[in-house]
Amino acid sequence: MKKMKRVIVGLMALGMAFTMTACGGKEQTVTYRNETETSGIKTTDTMTFTAKGDIVEKLTEVIEFDISSFDDATKEQFNSTYEELVAQYNDIEGVNCTMTAGDDTITFNIDVDTTGDAVNELTEKNLLTMEGGGSGKISLKASAASLESTGYEKVE
């Protein structure tokens, strides 16, 4: 009888471990890219999602602007405007944004820890528009569908 109880308790513990693992979902990293040209600015936007199950835990975005077709004064205006944007991103806890400006390009690197309140704050400031899973969470599946519908392609 004691041996049977031990077996049952062991099986229950094993079952609970499997249940908790299944609920957490599998970890995955998925990248999407889009290239556009608007008003003479060629833009390459690369978004990488790190998710557990369907919930994104980290979002990394690299945006490259090719501004080679503009004169030096206009390039300086872009730099000034984009520096202000970097400051807006960095004012939000859980967000790290850097900008690199070259002669003909400006590159943004934005890292967002989506496990805190950063998604809500970014959305409120119109700095992020993503398909969510509710409560400030980002759904990987909904985001993928939204990005693909606007021309982004999954990078394999």
Number of C-alpha atoms within 10 A of each C-alpha: 6 7 8 9 10 11 12 12 12 12 12 12 12 11 12 12 11 11 11 10 11 11 10 12 13 11 13 13 13 15 18 19 19 18 14 13 11 7 5 12 16 16 19 16 17 20 20 19 24 20 21 17 17 20 21 25 20 18 21 18 19 19 19 21 20 19 20 15 12 14 10 13 9 12 20 14 11 16 18 11 11 17 16 10 16 17 13 15 22 15 12 17 14 17 19 17 20 16 18 12 17 13 11 14 17 19 19 20 16 19 20 22 18 22 15 14 15 20 27 15 17 18 13 11 12 9 12 13 12 17 18 17 16 8 9 19 21 25 20 25 15 15 19 19 12 14 18 15 10 9 13 20 16 16 12 6
